[in-house]
């Protein structure tokens, strides 16, 4: 994915150089080229800019003032800022407003590329942190000589049969027999959706239709709750999850 860039400088030659450097960099795309900070703000507020390469000393609005405006934007829409200037005394101020790098004019393409790579690294890291981890909604059971995908929401309950487990599914589907242990399944199944209520039974909590002190009703099936698991089930009920 290319990073959409905005070049900002009120000096035509400096702006042309930024444009050229952006266009020759494979992972960058020149989205806008502006000689005025006011014009640049229009593009920035549209929310389609990833990186800004900006001069500091400009008419109307300085690069530092522009940076403070950007800092007030929502984090998700805030572009990364790289300053370019002929005056090295601005370096400290640039870092104070969270500029990711500082290019001192005249700068080479090598200097530009280092700054661009730093921006890409920051954006990539931010993107990876913002993407929620995908949670699987199924479990794989080894049935005979193959693995069968079973979605959590189709499981009614699981029955322990010595060295095997029997997976009872809704919709009249044929139960599956898998060579595994109840203990292993307890560790693999999401604890917010499944609970062991007996030495021989793990139930899908979403399938409970009614219950009393010693049994749980799942659709048309009644299963016993053993004494060793009653407290855990009662605690679940007291949390208001059923």
C-alpha positions in Angstrom: 0.0 0.0 0.0 1.3 3.4 -1.0 1.4 6.3 1.5 -0.5 9.3 0.3 1.6 12.4 0.6 1.2 16.1 0.7 4.2 18.4 -0.2 4.1 21.9 1.2 6.5 24.7 0.6 6.1 28.4 -0.6 9.3 28.3 -2.6 8.6 26.9 -6.1 12.0 25.1 -6.4 11.8 23.5 -3.0 8.3 22.4 -3.7 9.3 20.9 -7.1 12.1 19.0 -5.4 9.7 17.5 -2.8 7.3 16.6 -5.6 10.1 14.9 -7.5 11.4 12.9 -4.5 7.9 11.7 -3.6 7.1 10.6 -7.1 10.4 8.6 -7.4 9.8 6.7 -4.2 7.9 3.5 -4.8 5.9 3.4 -1.6 4.8 7.1 -1.7 2.1 8.7 -3.8 1.8 12.5 -4.3 -1.7 13.3 -3.4 -1.4 17.1 -3.3 1.3 19.8 -3.8 0.7 23.1 -2.1 2.5 26.4 -1.8 0.1 27.6 0.9 -0.6 26.1 4.4 -4.3 27.3 4.1 -4.6 25.3 0.8 -2.9 22.3 2.5 -5.4 22.3 5.4 -8.2 21.7 3.0 -6.6 18.4 1.8 -5.6 17.5 5.4 -9.1 17.9 6.7 -10.5 15.6 4.0 -8.6 12.9 5.8 -6.8 11.3 2.8 -3.2 12.3 3.7 -0.8 9.9 5.4 2.4 11.9 5.3 3.1 15.7 5.1 6.5 17.0 4.0 6.3 20.7 5.1 8.5 23.7 5.2 8.5 25.6 8.5 8.8 29.3 7.6 5.9 30.2 5.3 3.4 33.1 4.9 0.0 33.0 6.5 0.8 30.0 8.7 4.1 28.5 9.8 4.8 24.8 9.7 4.9 24.7 13.5 1.4 26.3 13.7 0.2 23.8 11.1 1.6 21.0 13.3 -0.4 22.2 16.3 -3.6 22.2 14.3 -2.8 18.6 13.2 -2.1 17.6 16.8 -5.7 18.5 17.6 -7.2 16.1 15.0 -8.5 12.7 15.8 -5.7 10.2 16.2 -7.0 8.0 13.3 -7.0 10.9 10.9 -3.8 12.6 12.0 -1.1 12.5 9.3 2.6 12.0 10.0 4.7 15.2 9.7 8.2 15.6 8.3 9.7 19.1 8.4 12.1 20.6 5.8 13.8 23.9 6.5 17.0 25.9 5.9 17.3 26.8 9.6 18.6 24.2 12.0 17.4 26.2 15.1 13.9 24.8 14.4 15.0 21.2 15.0 14.1 21.1 18.7 10.8 22.9 18.1 10.0 20.4 15.3 10.4 17.4 17.7 8.3 19.2 20.3 5.3 19.2 18.0 5.8 15.4 17.2 7.4 15.8 13.8 8.9 12.3 13.0 11.9 13.8 11.2 13.6 17.0 10.2 15.3 17.6 6.8 17.8 20.4 6.7 17.9 22.1 3.3 19.6 21.4 1.0 18.9 17.7 1.5 19.7 14.8 -0.7 17.4 12.1 -1.9 19.1 9.7 0.5 18.2 12.0 3.4 14.6 12.2 2.1 14.4 8.4 1.8 15.5 7.9 5.4 12.8 10.2 6.7 10.2 8.6 4.4 11.1 5.1 5.7 10.9 6.3 9.3 7.3 7.6 8.5 6.4 4.3 6.9 7.7 2.4 9.9 5.6 4.5 12.3 2.5 4.2 10.2 2.9 0.4 9.7 3.4 -0.1 13.5 0.3 2.1 14.2 -1.8 0.1 11.7 -0.8 -3.2 13.1 -1.8 -2.1 16.6 -5.1 -0.7 15.5 -6.3 -3.8 13.7 -8.2 -6.0 16.1 -7.0 -9.6 16.5 -9.4 -11.9 14.6 -11.0 -14.4 16.9 -11.9 -17.8 15.4 -15.5 -18.8 15.7 -15.0 -22.5 15.2 -13.0 -25.4 16.4 -11.4 -28.3 14.5 -12.1 -31.9 15.6 -10.2 -34.9 14.3 -12.9 -37.3 13.2 -11.5 -40.6 11.9 -8.9 -39.6 9.3 -9.9 -36.0 8.7 -10.4 -32.7 10.5 -13.9 -31.3 10.7 -14.6 -27.6 11.3 -17.4 -27.1 13.8 -18.7 -23.6 14.5 -19.2 -22.8 18.2 -22.8 -21.7 17.7 -23.8 -25.1 16.3 -22.6 -27.1 19.3 -25.3 -27.9 21.9 -23.1 -29.9 24.2 -20.2 -32.3 24.3 -20.3 -35.6 25.9 -17.2 -37.4 27.3 -17.0 -41.1 26.5 -13.7 -42.5 28.0 -11.0 -41.7 25.4 -13.5 -40.0 23.0 -15.8 -37.1 23.0 -19.2 -36.9 21.3 -20.1 -33.5 19.8 -23.9 -33.0 19.7 -24.9 -30.4 17.2 -28.1 -28.5 16.5 -30.3 -28.9 13.4 -30.5 -32.7 13.7 -26.9 -33.1 12.5 -25.3 -36.4 13.2 -23.1 -36.3 16.3 -19.3 -36.4 15.7 -17.0 -38.7 17.6 -13.4 -37.4 18.1 -10.4 -38.9 19.9 -9.6 -36.3 22.5 -10.1 -35.6 26.2 -12.7 -33.4 28.0 -9.8 -31.6 29.8 -8.2 -30.7 26.5 -11.5 -29.4 25.2 -12.0 -27.3 28.3 -8.7 -25.5 27.5 -9.5 -25.0 23.8 -13.1 -23.8 24.0 -13.8 -20.1 24.8 -14.7 -20.0 28.5 -17.3 -17.2 28.0 -19.4 -19.5 25.8 -18.8 -23.1 27.2 -18.8 -24.6 30.7 -18.2 -28.0 32.1 -21.1 -29.0 34.3 -20.3 -32.6 34.9 -17.5 -35.1 34.5 -19.1 -36.1 31.3 -20.6 -32.9 29.9 -19.5 -29.5 28.5 -22.4 -27.3 27.5 -22.8 -24.3 25.2 -24.1 -21.6 27.6 -26.1 -19.9 24.8 -28.2 -23.1 24.4 -29.6 -23.1 28.0 -33.4 -22.9 27.9 -34.0 -23.5 31.6 -32.3 -25.0 34.7 -32.8 -26.0 38.3 -30.5 -27.0 41.2 -29.4 -30.3 39.7 -30.0 -30.1 35.9 -29.8 -27.9 32.8 -32.2 -28.0 29.9 -30.7 -27.6 26.5 -33.4 -27.5 23.8 -35.1 -31.0 24.3 -32.2 -32.4 26.3 -31.8 -32.4 30.1 -28.3 -32.9 31.5 -27.3 -33.3 35.2 -25.1 -30.8 37.0 -22.7 -32.5 39.4 -22.0 -31.0 42.8 -18.4 -30.1 42.0 -19.6 -27.8 39.2 -22.7 -26.2 40.8 -20.8 -23.3 42.3 -19.2 -22.3 39.1 -22.6 -22.4 37.3 -24.2 -20.4 40.0 -21.5 -17.8 39.9 -22.1 -17.5 36.1 -25.8 -17.0 36.7 -25.2 -14.4 39.4 -23.2 -12.3 36.9 -26.4 -12.0 34.9 -25.1 -13.7 31.8 -28.1 -16.0 31.4 
